Amino acid sequence: MLYLDAPADPPPGQPTRRLSLAVLGISIEEFCSSGGAAAVHTGAARIPMTATIEMAAQRRPGRPIRLGAWRTVAYEVALNGWRILRETVNDFSLWRLIEYPWATRALDLRRGDLVLDLGSGTSSFPHMLAKEGVDVVVLELDAERVRWQRDKRRATARPGDGRFFPLVASATHMPIRDGSVLRVAAISSLEHIPDDVAVGQELGRVLAHGGVAALTLPFTSSERTSFFAGIRKFVPVARNTFVQEGKPGSFFRFYTAEDLERVYARPGGLLMSPLAGFGRSILNGRYHETWLTRYWRRFVLKDLLLTLLVHPLEARFDRSDPLYVMFTLRKR
Ligand SMILES: C[S@@+](CC[C@H](N)C(=O)[O-])C[C@H]1O[C@@H](n2cnc3c(N)ncnc32)[C@H](O)[C@@H]1O
């Protein structure tokens, strides 16, 4: 259960309350970062609050949830319509068909678990999890995207789904109590956050002992001097870091294995798993970072084939750098 707690001494004239996000989640309109506290609008009052996730004492029984690539496509169609087979409406394409099944498995999910999804954008992944009976907190900086998530939820919620808590907040200052989260997902999102060190610290802070975070991030074994060379204008702004010309908010960072340790594992004393990769010489070198990228969001069934046929071969035999790595961080 997720609660919003009013501070012990609320500002004059504002009531002390204990409110359930199950009721209030959709009324959170704005995040104000002030020492990890969120601002919640409840009608006229604006109450600074922090969120607490109350954990079940024992692991819930049930089968582990498996979200295969086929199933993610079926969910995407159910959530956004048949048109996504021709052109997707969000970032759902080849990489997500690899990442969502991996993250679901890595978090060892069962019905009734709760996942904190960081940088959800307009992705359907939180909805797919909710359809599998998982409670999801969508934590996203962009209020417009959180509204999209809320509206999508309103339109598609069915009895038996997990609960859904959209939250406008920054992963650099999460309005979440220390040590209160058992499962975190961040799918292709943290590479867009300039202050990644703050995110690493926050991950270490909010994860409970025994908790796990499943992350996917861009990778380089040494140095990336270009990105989408000759295709899109990504300008280097720091080592392994790019911004797309004329596109505000297009910040994109590659990580070495040592960077991942330094930024995401060490600050919170988290244990990093071995890295699994995707997007090597064929899927990235001959498709994603080429002119063929114009088909990236189109005809998603081709990506399903690439996921099922080419990705396993690349992962097994191709020793070149993957574009992205997937790994877990575990708090002992
Ligand atoms: C590539 S998109 C989301 C990908 C999504 N997770 C998926 O599965 O398709 C990255 C998202 O991170 C969000 N973001 C950027 N900075 C953030 C921050 N500091 N805290 C939370 N979200 C952030 C962006 O608004 C954007 O929606």
The ligand as an SDF file (V2000), in Angstrom:
LIG
                    3D

 27 29  0  0  0  0  0  0  0  0999 V2000
   12.8710    7.4470  -23.2990 C   0  0  0  0  0  0  0  0  0  0  0  0
   11.6700    8.0560  -22.2540 S   0  0  0  0  0  0  0  0  0  0  0  0
   10.8700    6.7610  -21.4500 C   0  0  0  0  0  0  0  0  0  0  0  0
   11.0440    5.3620  -21.8200 C   0  0  0  0  0  0  0  0  0  0  0  0
   10.0580    4.4600  -21.1220 C   0  0  0  0  0  0  0  0  0  0  0  0
   10.5790    4.0360  -19.8260 N   0  0  0  0  0  0  0  0  0  0  0  0
    9.6950    3.2550  -21.9680 C   0  0  0  0  0  0  0  0  0  0  0  0
    9.6690    2.1350  -21.4440 O   0  0  0  0  0  0  0  0  0  0  0  0
    9.4190    3.4490  -23.1650 O   0  0  0  0  0  0  0  0  0  0  0  0
   12.5360    8.7710  -20.8850 C   0  0  0  0  0  0  0  0  0  0  0  0
   11.6020    9.4650  -19.9070 C   0  0  0  0  0  0  0  0  0  0  0  0
   12.3500    9.9010  -18.7750 O   0  0  0  0  0  0  0  0  0  0  0  0
   11.7160   11.0750  -18.3100 C   0  0  0  0  0  0  0  0  0  0  0  0
   12.6160   11.8120  -17.4080 N   0  0  0  0  0  0  0  0  0  0  0  0
   13.6070   12.6840  -17.7550 C   0  0  0  0  0  0  0  0  0  0  0  0
   14.1770   13.1690  -16.6520 N   0  0  0  0  0  0  0  0  0  0  0  0
   13.5570   12.5950  -15.5890 C   0  0  0  0  0  0  0  0  0  0  0  0
   13.7070   12.7020  -14.1820 C   0  0  0  0  0  0  0  0  0  0  0  0
   14.6390   13.5070  -13.6350 N   0  0  0  0  0  0  0  0  0  0  0  0
   12.8970   11.9830  -13.3810 N   0  0  0  0  0  0  0  0  0  0  0  0
   11.9500   11.1670  -13.9220 C   0  0  0  0  0  0  0  0  0  0  0  0
   11.7620   11.0300  -15.2450 N   0  0  0  0  0  0  0  0  0  0  0  0
   12.5570   11.7310  -16.0720 C   0  0  0  0  0  0  0  0  0  0  0  0
   11.3850   11.8290  -19.5750 C   0  0  0  0  0  0  0  0  0  0  0  0
   10.3850   12.8200  -19.3420 O   0  0  0  0  0  0  0  0  0  0  0  0
   10.9230   10.6920  -20.4760 C   0  0  0  0  0  0  0  0  0  0  0  0
    9.5470   10.5330  -20.4410 O   0  0  0  0  0  0  0  0  0  0  0  0
  1  2  1  0
  2  3  1  0
  2 10  1  0
  3  4  1  0
  4  5  1  0
  5  6  1  0
  5  7  1  0
  7  8  2  0
  7  9  1  0
 10 11  1  0
 11 12  1  0
 11 26  1  0
 12 13  1  0
 13 14  1  0
 13 24  1  0
 14 15  1  0
 14 23  1  0
 15 16  2  0
 16 17  1  0
 17 18  1  0
 17 23  2  0
 18 19  1  0
 18 20  2  0
 20 21  1  0
 21 22  2  0
 22 23  1  0
 24 25  1  0
 24 26  1  0
 26 27  1  0
M  CHG  2   2   1   9  -1
M  END
$$$$
